[in-house]
Amino acid sequence: MLEKVREVLHSFTTYIDNNIRGRRFAIIYIIFILILLGTAVSGWNWYDVQWFIRWTHYNLLHVYFAEKCAYFPLAPITFVLLYKFATYVAHTYHLYEPIYFIRFVTKLPMIISAALIAYILYRETRPSVALLWMFTLPTYSNIWALQFDIITALFLLLMVLLERRGRSFLAGVCLAVAALYKQAVIVAYIPYLLYMVFRRRFKRLALFSLGFFTTLFGMLAPYLAVSYREFIYKSMLFHADRFPQDLSIWNIPQILTNYKLLIPLFRWLWEPVFLIALFAYLGTRLYILYRKSKLSPIDEKEFNNMLISDIVVSILFIIFFNKVGNPGYFIWVAPLLLLLINDEIYYLAYIVCTIFAYIIYPSLLYIPAVILNRGIFIVEDLRYWPARKLFAKSIAGLPQQLKTLLLEPTSLSEIKLMKFLYNNFGYFGFICLLAYNILLVYSIIKLIKTK
């Protein structure tokens, strides 16, 4: 049965690869960019954006004095500069519905990143893989919400491609830029360091490290000099002090009890578990490499493939074991998974599982609470926020008729259904959590088997 499905999917992707090239792909690419633009201006995740806007009340060197700034510096720098420019233009020229222009400008780096990733996948793989990136949910979810993960994804992709081409210094720069948006991806340096030391590629390691550390600390140095306490607390300790949330495996007991059970132990336990799992995995892989080298010389191409796979696996490990199970984190490695894994069954799993993570889960979280005018429990604040107010702010600017349709119940049966979903969110959320983590584990398995 599975082979039959694989055969059908392979026939479909082969048809795309043979027929969607050149001008046809260019037309689809333009349509993709237009959809991105429509997605970008239609709304954003107001819960996060409200904190981003507060960054603009401070000069850039003092942005960590803002109430919430849990990112490394490039994220607030990007938002503050673009938001200030967009609001200045919108109000100076009295634009009609300025919110659309402001959303477009502030999301421009994300739109460009998504478009560049699609083009790179087209050039480096095949049209069907590029189309999978272009017309599946992770791309649009990240753009709509206004998150910086997709920029990190672009620079991780560039890092791998540059490393493949022997441009280690630039690859290190790209990893640093990726980390300056999402600091967790620094973990990618660990397998690189271990593999280079094992292989005695010290020149390559030195070039990569030079690009990585000069870029990283060149950007961090002013903040460490001006506001090191606030920087460390906001960008590091804030995450360390949070309870598990969203689709994290550590959130299972909490989500099943609708957050009536909060487990303090899980706030920090994930870190030693992650580190033990990561170093056990990398140690095993290097031992296998050592045993192979005893039998016959290791081919350089095989070594590089193993290195790149384990860089991606290391990032998948921190996503899987992290107590903050934000589905947006998957976008960091999504382009790399599509680049490295050539398997139609995996593509099907990618589509199905991301539907659970990017449509079903947020819909279950928001829609019943909005329709019933109830609260959403925000774990990082440990309190309920009014769902309807957050949602209305998120879609501000849309026509009133559409907002009414989205915010108001239409029948008694709809209200009953929404009450059922709201009261049983934990069980349905648990199913989404399982689907998402199955995709993460399946991705790790496929990468390990990739030659």
C-alpha positions as CSV (number, residue, x, y, z in Angstrom):
1,M,0.0,0.0,0.0
2,L,2.8,2.4,1.0
3,E,4.7,1.7,-2.2
4,K,1.6,2.3,-4.3
5,V,1.1,5.7,-2.6
6,R,4.8,6.4,-3.2
7,E,4.5,5.5,-6.8
8,V,1.5,7.7,-7.4
9,L,3.2,10.6,-5.6
10,H,6.4,10.1,-7.6
11,S,4.5,10.2,-10.8
12,F,2.9,13.4,-9.8
13,T,6.1,15.1,-8.7
14,T,7.8,13.8,-11.9
15,Y,5.1,15.4,-14.0
16,I,5.6,18.7,-12.2
17,D,9.4,18.5,-12.6
18,N,9.1,17.9,-16.3
19,N,6.4,20.5,-17.0
20,I,6.8,23.4,-14.5
21,R,10.0,25.0,-15.6
22,G,11.2,28.2,-17.2
23,R,8.3,30.5,-18.0
24,R,5.7,28.4,-16.3
25,F,7.6,28.3,-13.1
26,A,8.1,32.1,-13.4
27,I,4.3,32.6,-13.6
28,I,3.7,30.5,-10.6
29,Y,6.5,32.3,-8.8
30,I,4.8,35.6,-9.4
31,I,1.5,34.2,-8.1
32,F,3.3,33.0,-5.0
33,I,4.8,36.4,-4.3
34,L,1.3,38.0,-4.8
35,I,-0.2,35.6,-2.3
36,L,2.6,36.4,0.1
37,L,1.8,40.1,-0.2
38,G,-1.9,39.4,0.4
39,T,-1.1,37.3,3.4
40,A,1.3,39.9,4.8
41,V,-1.1,42.8,4.7
42,S,-4.2,40.9,5.9
43,G,-3.2,40.7,9.5
44,W,-0.6,39.8,12.2
45,N,-0.3,38.2,15.6
46,W,-1.2,41.2,17.7
47,Y,-0.2,39.6,21.0
48,D,3.5,39.6,19.8
49,V,3.3,42.8,17.7
50,Q,2.0,44.9,20.7
51,W,5.4,44.1,22.4
52,F,7.3,44.8,19.2
53,I,5.7,48.3,18.9
54,R,6.9,49.1,22.5
55,W,10.4,48.5,21.3
56,T,10.0,51.7,19.1
57,H,9.7,53.8,22.3
58,Y,13.4,53.2,23.0
59,N,16.6,54.0,21.1
60,L,18.1,50.8,19.6
61,L,20.9,50.5,22.1
62,H,18.4,50.6,25.0
63,V,15.8,48.4,23.4
64,Y,16.3,45.7,26.1
65,F,14.9,48.1,28.7
66,A,11.5,47.5,27.0
67,E,9.1,45.2,28.8
68,K,9.6,42.2,26.5
69,C,12.5,41.8,24.1
70,A,13.3,38.1,24.1
71,Y,15.3,38.1,20.9
72,F,18.9,38.8,19.9
73,P,19.5,42.3,18.5
74,L,18.8,41.9,14.8
75,A,15.1,41.1,15.4
76,P,14.3,44.4,17.3
77,I,16.7,46.4,15.0
78,T,14.8,45.1,11.9
79,F,11.4,45.8,13.3
80,V,12.1,49.2,14.9
81,L,13.7,50.6,11.8
82,L,11.1,49.4,9.4
83,Y,8.1,50.2,11.6
84,K,9.3,53.7,12.2
85,F,9.9,54.3,8.5
86,A,6.5,52.8,7.6
87,T,4.6,54.9,10.2
88,Y,6.4,58.0,9.1
89,V,5.5,57.5,5.5
90,A,2.0,56.5,6.2
91,H,1.2,59.5,8.4
92,T,3.2,62.0,6.3
93,Y,1.4,61.1,3.1
94,H,-2.0,60.4,4.8
95,L,-2.2,57.0,3.3
96,Y,-5.7,55.4,3.2
97,E,-5.8,52.5,5.7
98,P,-2.1,53.0,6.7
99,I,-2.2,49.6,8.6
100,Y,-1.8,47.8,5.2
101,F,1.3,49.8,4.3
102,I,2.8,49.4,7.8
103,R,2.3,45.6,7.7
104,F,3.8,45.4,4.2
105,V,6.9,47.3,5.1
106,T,7.6,45.6,8.5
107,K,7.1,42.2,6.9
108,L,9.2,42.9,3.8
109,P,12.3,41.0,5.1
110,M,10.1,38.0,5.7
111,I,8.5,38.2,2.2
112,I,11.9,38.6,0.6
113,S,13.3,35.6,2.6
114,A,10.4,33.4,1.6
115,A,10.8,34.3,-2.1
116,L,14.5,33.8,-2.0
117,I,14.1,30.4,-0.4
118,A,11.7,29.3,-3.1
119,Y,14.1,30.4,-5.8
120,I,17.1,28.7,-4.2
121,L,15.2,25.4,-3.8
122,Y,14.2,25.6,-7.4
123,R,17.8,26.1,-8.5
124,E,19.3,23.6,-6.1
125,T,16.7,20.8,-6.3
126,R,13.7,20.6,-8.5
127,P,10.4,22.5,-9.2
128,S,8.2,20.1,-7.1
129,V,10.3,20.8,-4.0
130,A,10.2,24.6,-4.6
131,L,6.4,24.3,-5.0
132,L,6.1,22.4,-1.8
133,W,7.8,25.3,0.0
134,M,5.7,27.9,-1.9
135,F,2.3,26.4,-1.3
136,T,2.3,24.8,2.1
137,L,1.3,26.3,5.5
138,P,4.6,27.0,7.4
139,T,5.6,29.7,4.9
140,Y,2.3,31.7,5.1
141,S,1.8,31.2,8.8
142,N,5.2,32.8,9.6
143,I,4.5,35.7,7.2
144,W,1.1,36.4,8.5
145,A,2.1,36.4,12.2
146,L,5.1,38.6,11.6
147,Q,7.8,36.4,13.0
148,F,11.5,36.4,12.3
149,D,11.9,32.6,11.9
150,I,11.8,32.7,8.2
151,I,14.8,35.1,8.0
152,T,16.7,32.6,10.2
153,A,15.6,29.8,7.8
154,L,17.1,31.7,4.8
155,F,20.5,32.2,6.5
156,L,20.7,28.6,7.6
157,L,20.0,27.5,4.1
158,L,22.7,29.9,2.8
159,M,25.1,28.6,5.5
160,V,24.7,25.0,4.3
161,L,25.0,25.9,0.6
162,L,28.1,28.0,1.2
163,E,29.7,25.3,3.3
164,R,29.1,22.8,0.5
165,R,30.9,25.1,-1.8
166,G,33.9,25.5,0.6
167,R,33.1,29.1,1.6
168,S,33.5,28.4,5.3
169,F,34.0,32.0,6.4
170,L,30.8,33.2,4.8
171,A,29.0,30.1,6.1
172,G,30.0,31.1,9.6
173,V,28.7,34.7,9.0
174,C,25.4,33.2,7.9
175,L,25.0,31.1,11.0
176,A,25.7,34.2,13.1
177,V,23.1,36.2,11.3
178,A,20.6,33.4,11.7
179,A,21.4,33.3,15.5
180,L,21.1,37.1,15.8
181,Y,17.4,36.6,14.9
182,K,16.8,33.3,16.7
183,Q,19.5,32.5,19.2
184,A,18.7,28.8,19.7
185,V,20.2,28.0,16.3
186,I,23.7,28.6,17.8
187,V,23.5,24.9,18.6
188,A,24.5,24.3,14.9
189,Y,28.0,25.3,15.8
190,I,28.5,22.3,18.2
191,P,28.4,19.5,15.5
192,Y,30.5,21.7,13.2
193,L,33.2,22.1,15.9
194,L,33.2,18.4,16.8
195,Y,33.3,17.2,13.2
196,M,36.1,19.6,12.2
197,V,38.2,18.6,15.2
198,F,37.6,14.9,14.5
199,R,38.6,15.3,10.9
200,R,41.4,17.8,11.8
201,R,40.1,20.4,9.4
202,F,41.5,23.2,11.6
203,K,41.8,25.8,8.8
204,R,38.2,25.2,7.8
205,L,37.1,25.4,11.4
206,A,39.1,28.6,11.9
207,L,37.5,30.3,8.9
208,F,34.0,29.3,10.0
209,S,34.6,30.3,13.6
210,L,36.1,33.7,12.5
211,G,33.0,34.5,10.4
212,F,30.7,33.2,13.1
213,F,32.2,34.9,16.3
214,T,33.2,38.2,14.7
215,T,29.7,38.7,13.3
216,L,27.9,37.5,16.5
217,F,29.9,39.4,19.0
218,G,30.4,42.4,16.8
219,M,26.6,42.8,17.0
220,L,26.3,41.8,20.7
221,A,29.2,43.9,22.0
222,P,27.3,47.3,22.1
223,Y,24.4,45.8,24.0
224,L,26.7,44.0,26.4
225,A,28.5,47.3,27.0
226,V,25.4,49.4,27.4
227,S,22.8,47.1,29.0
228,Y,24.3,43.7,29.7
229,R,22.0,43.0,32.7
230,E,18.9,43.7,30.7
231,F,20.2,42.0,27.6
232,I,21.0,38.8,29.5
233,Y,17.7,38.8,31.4
234,K,15.5,39.5,28.4
235,S,17.1,37.5,25.7
236,M,18.2,34.5,27.8
237,L,16.7,34.2,31.3
238,F,13.2,35.1,30.2
239,H,13.1,31.9,28.2
240,A,14.7,29.9,31.0
241,D,12.0,31.0,33.4
242,R,9.0,30.1,31.2
243,F,6.7,27.1,31.7
244,P,6.3,24.7,28.7
245,Q,3.9,25.8,26.1
246,D,2.3,25.1,22.7
247,L,3.4,21.9,20.9
248,S,6.3,21.0,23.2
249,I,6.5,17.4,24.5
250,W,7.0,18.9,28.0
251,N,3.6,20.6,27.6
252,I,1.6,17.3,27.5
253,P,0.4,17.2,31.1
254,Q,-0.4,20.9,31.0
255,I,-2.3,20.9,27.7
256,L,-4.3,17.7,28.7
257,T,-5.5,19.5,31.9
258,N,-6.1,22.9,30.1
259,Y,-3.2,24.4,32.1
260,K,-4.7,23.5,35.4
261,L,-1.5,21.6,36.1
262,L,1.7,23.6,35.8
263,I,4.9,21.6,36.5
264,P,7.8,23.8,37.8
265,L,10.3,21.0,37.2
266,F,9.7,21.2,33.4
267,R,10.9,24.8,33.3
268,W,14.5,23.7,33.4
269,L,14.5,19.8,33.0
270,W,14.5,20.0,29.2
271,E,17.9,21.6,29.1
272,P,20.0,18.7,30.6
273,V,17.8,16.2,28.7
274,F,18.5,18.0,25.4
275,L,22.2,18.3,26.1
276,I,22.5,14.6,27.1
277,A,20.6,13.5,24.0
278,L,22.6,15.8,21.7
279,F,26.0,14.8,22.8
280,A,25.0,11.1,23.0
281,Y,23.8,11.3,19.4
282,L,26.8,13.2,18.1
283,G,29.2,10.9,20.0
284,T,27.6,7.9,18.5
285,R,27.8,9.4,15.0
286,L,31.5,10.3,15.4
287,Y,32.2,6.8,16.8
288,I,30.5,5.3,13.6
289,L,32.7,7.6,11.5
290,Y,35.8,6.5,13.4
291,R,35.0,2.8,12.9
292,K,34.4,3.5,9.2
293,S,37.7,5.3,8.9
294,K,39.5,2.3,10.3
295,L,38.2,0.1,7.6
296,S,38.7,2.5,4.6
297,P,39.4,6.1,4.0
298,I,36.3,8.3,4.4
299,D,35.1,10.0,1.2
300,E,35.1,13.8,1.6
301,K,31.6,14.0,0.1
302,E,30.2,11.4,2.5
303,F,31.8,13.3,5.4
304,N,30.3,16.7,4.3
305,N,26.9,15.1,3.8
306,M,27.1,13.6,7.3
307,L,28.2,16.9,8.8
308,I,25.4,18.9,7.1
309,S,22.8,16.3,8.1
310,D,23.9,16.4,11.7
311,I,23.9,20.2,11.8
312,V,20.2,20.0,10.8
313,V,19.5,17.2,13.2
314,S,21.1,19.2,16.1
315,I,18.6,22.1,15.3
316,L,15.8,19.5,15.2
317,F,16.9,18.2,18.6
318,I,16.6,21.7,20.2
319,I,13.2,22.1,18.5
320,F,12.0,18.7,19.7
321,F,13.3,18.9,23.3
322,N,12.6,22.7,23.8
323,K,9.9,23.5,26.4
324,V,8.6,26.3,24.1
325,G,6.9,24.2,21.3
326,N,6.3,27.1,19.0
327,P,5.4,25.5,15.6
328,G,7.1,28.5,14.0
329,Y,10.4,27.1,15.0
330,F,10.0,24.3,12.4
331,I,10.5,26.9,9.7
332,W,14.2,27.2,10.7
333,V,14.9,23.8,9.1
334,A,12.0,23.4,6.7
335,P,13.9,24.5,3.6
336,L,16.9,22.4,4.6
337,L,14.7,19.3,5.0
338,L,13.2,19.9,1.6
339,L,16.7,20.3,0.2
340,L,18.2,17.2,1.8
341,I,15.3,14.7,1.9
342,N,14.2,13.3,-1.5
343,D,11.2,11.2,-0.6
344,E,7.6,11.7,-1.6
345,I,6.2,9.9,1.5
346,Y,8.1,12.4,3.6
347,Y,6.6,15.3,1.6
348,L,3.2,13.9,2.3
349,A,3.9,13.7,6.0
350,Y,5.3,17.2,5.8
351,I,1.9,18.4,4.4
352,V,-0.3,16.5,6.7
353,C,1.5,17.2,10.0
354,T,1.9,20.9,9.2
355,I,-1.9,21.1,8.7
356,F,-2.2,20.0,12.3
357,A,0.4,22.4,13.6
358,Y,-0.4,25.5,11.5
359,I,-4.1,25.3,10.9
360,I,-5.9,23.0,13.3
361,Y,-3.9,23.9,16.4
362,P,-4.2,27.8,16.1
363,S,-7.8,27.4,15.0
364,L,-8.7,25.4,18.1
365,L,-6.8,27.8,20.2
366,Y,-8.4,31.0,18.9
367,I,-11.7,30.4,17.0
368,P,-13.8,28.9,19.9
369,A,-12.5,31.5,22.4
370,V,-13.2,34.4,19.9
371,I,-16.7,33.1,19.0
372,L,-17.6,32.7,22.7
373,N,-15.8,35.9,23.7
374,R,-13.7,33.9,26.2
375,G,-10.1,34.1,27.2
376,I,-6.9,32.5,25.9
377,F,-4.4,31.3,28.4
378,I,-1.0,32.8,27.6
379,V,1.5,30.6,29.3
380,E,4.4,33.0,29.3
381,D,2.2,35.5,31.3
382,L,0.3,32.8,33.3
383,R,-3.0,34.6,32.7
384,Y,-5.9,34.7,30.3
385,W,-6.1,37.4,27.6
386,P,-9.4,38.4,25.9
387,A,-9.4,36.4,22.7
388,R,-11.8,38.6,20.8
389,K,-9.8,41.7,21.5
390,L,-6.6,40.1,20.5
391,F,-8.1,38.7,17.3
392,A,-9.8,42.0,16.4
393,K,-6.5,43.8,16.7
394,S,-4.8,41.1,14.6
395,I,-7.2,41.6,11.7
396,A,-7.6,45.4,12.1
397,G,-8.1,47.0,8.7
398,L,-10.2,44.3,7.2
399,P,-13.7,45.2,6.0
400,Q,-16.3,45.4,8.8
401,Q,-18.5,42.7,7.2
402,L,-15.6,40.3,7.1
403,K,-14.7,41.1,10.7
404,T,-18.3,40.5,11.8
405,L,-18.3,37.2,10.0
406,L,-15.1,36.1,11.8
407,L,-16.0,37.4,15.2
408,E,-19.7,36.7,15.7
409,P,-21.5,33.3,16.0
410,T,-24.1,32.6,13.3
411,S,-26.3,29.9,14.9
412,L,-27.0,28.1,18.2
413,S,-25.4,24.9,16.8
414,E,-22.2,26.8,16.1
415,I,-22.2,28.1,19.7
416,K,-22.6,24.5,21.0
417,L,-19.8,23.3,18.8
418,M,-17.5,26.1,20.0
419,K,-18.3,25.4,23.6
420,F,-17.4,21.7,23.1
421,L,-14.1,22.6,21.4
422,Y,-13.2,25.3,23.9
423,N,-13.9,23.0,26.9
424,N,-12.0,20.1,25.3
425,F,-9.1,22.1,23.8
426,G,-6.6,20.1,25.7
427,Y,-7.5,16.8,24.0
428,F,-7.6,18.2,20.5
429,G,-4.4,20.2,21.1
430,F,-2.7,17.0,22.3
431,I,-3.5,15.4,18.9
432,C,-1.9,18.4,17.1
433,L,1.1,18.1,19.5
434,L,1.5,14.5,18.6
435,A,1.3,15.1,14.9
436,Y,3.9,17.9,15.1
437,N,6.4,15.9,17.1
438,I,5.9,12.9,14.9
439,L,7.0,15.1,12.0
440,L,10.1,16.2,14.0
441,V,11.1,12.6,14.8
442,Y,10.4,11.4,11.3
443,S,12.6,14.3,9.9
444,I,15.5,13.2,12.2
445,I,15.1,9.6,11.1
446,K,15.1,10.5,7.4
447,L,18.2,12.7,7.8
448,I,20.1,10.0,9.6
449,K,19.3,7.6,6.7
450,T,20.2,10.2,4.0
451,K,23.5,9.4,2.3
